[in-house]
Amino acid sequence: MTKPLEGIKIIDFTHVQAGPACTQLLAWFGADVIKVERPGSGDVTRNQLRDIPDADALYFTMLNSNKKSLTLDTKKPEGKEVLEKLIRESDVLVENFGPGALDRMGFSWERLNELNPKMIVASVKGFSDGHHYDDLKVYENVAQCAGGAASTTGFWDGPPTISAAALGDSNTGMHLAIGILTALLGRDKTGKGQKVAVSMQDSVLNLCRVKLRDQQRLERVGYLEEYPQYPHGEFGDVVPRGGNAGGGGQPGWVLKCKGWETDSNAYIYFTIQGHAWEPICKALGKTEWIDDPAYKTAEARQPHIFEIFKTIEAWLADKTKFEAVDILRKFDIPCAPVLTMKELANDPSLRASGTIVEVPHKTRGSYLTVGSPIKFSDMKPEVTASPLLGEHTDEVLAGLGYSKQEIFNLREVRAV
């Protein structure tokens, strides 16, 4: 089966998470992604948080599947010559170096455009160019704080809280992949390449748009009706932390199920939507609430919302999270069990859909990783193992026209 991005060659100059998440996605869809790494060490995540001595860490394997690894010392003239040849034959260069690093290597935008006018140069930034923090080094949690996520996450009586989801890293990579694909489509029309940049701050803020919505509502009316602080609490002049409240206008909360005393994840998330109120009452055996003026409308229910949640928890007390959801979904009530990583890893539905995949690796043996979250009717992306350091160096050099003798002579700039 041919894949949509077959024939697209990508130079992957990225490391850690944001950039590799982007290029891995494109590799899943058929792009020929060549990861350029420093001889002898490679991407720093090969060694970070290792669970097996002398094998690539899961941190690396789960972000670099389907790629090729080319080791190359770009500080040497011979290495620069190889890179120039690769640039001439490639479609995209993706990088997440610090500001000015490519320029110092001798590969400024002007030079890249001279070597290949059709080249798309895609960059992960901490902050957008021209931002007053554009020289600041940014990691996942820094991005969550700078993008507004941390200030609006957690409980109102506690500190700002970081999400475990990679809102700063993988999310930025997904945004950059969209930018690259858009630039490729644009190139089909214009014949020219261009620069594409995505900042981690911007990407986090893009996912926090409902909080920017709430800031404007708060400034206009002085309160936010779907937050737990309403109507009895007080609002300041910034969007508060809302605990586990729903962000879309429907009250929701994490509620205890059977076994919560010993299982810290024996909970479900329960949402009270207006159209679901009657089914909720029927499911709980509280049919008297359906037409009660104190509960009938969302506005009437809000002052009693925690009383309602306590009633639901009482109903949940003798049911596991899975039993509860199996009952509630028959009533079309929005809810979900709070699933652990262990439960997700062993979920047969996720295995069948390719969302969780088991991949054989030359030194690790088999390991679990995520597959494509995007599903297609005519394509099922195959996930292959991440490359060993320098595994494809000779292959890539041969593809650039180097003879076996020339490849041997380049051992100092390609040696692992």
C-alpha angles and dihedrals in degrees: 000000000000116000125220095245098045109131093032110116117202128192105213110205092162132115141187111015124314097057097037090050088056097048093042090057090052091046090054088057094053108274118142099239115192112193109208110210138177112260113254098014114032124177109005091232091068086079103028120107093354118191096180119047115242094006128105111270121248087244087069101035094052093054102039109048120140093023135117122231120223116182111208135162101218091184090073120077091236090053091050089051091054091048091050090054090049092049091052090056099040134087103206138024115197121193141168100184122140118274113295096008095121090048091053090051088057095253105110120163089261092053093046090049089050092052094045120005089190093056118122111209112201123190138189111215133185091221131004119272110277094024113136088240096046092120093053119111110238132202132172099280093040089056093049090054095044093046097053099251098111096049091056098041126086133028125320093242094049140064126279110286133216119226119233089223112095095247092154101040116028091027090056089049091054091051091049091051089056089050092051093049090048091050091050090053089047090052090055087062101038104026089226134110125223144187120270122191133178123186123212092226092053093047093052091046090050088060091047096057093120088059090052085051089052093049090059093045090049092052091050103044105014098235143056111227098201094054120096090241090070128123101000102033132071129252126212126200097280132062106273130220107269104198108219096338118139116255099212101068097270115109112240138165144178107255133195121251133189111306098023091132091070102018114063090200100048091119140106131208110236124193125197109210122180096240090047096054096096093047089047091054091048093048091050094044090242099122090149088072093062096082099018107124089219091062108018098095132042090242091052093047098051096080088051098040097116091045087054091049090051090053090051091049089053088054090048095050095095097036131081116230090257094048090049095051091047089057097041096048089061086063092049091243115158107243143124139193115251098249124204125218088253092054092047093048090056098039107127092205092056091047091050094049094048093244088121116032136180113225128192114228129194096233106015100046114221121346136176122246140160120272129204113313087200115081126203132196094222102031137049109193112230117220115215129184123282113257125260114243108287092354094142101033097111091043093052093046091049089051089055090057101262116147122229090258092050090048089052090049090054092059093115093058096040104033117127 
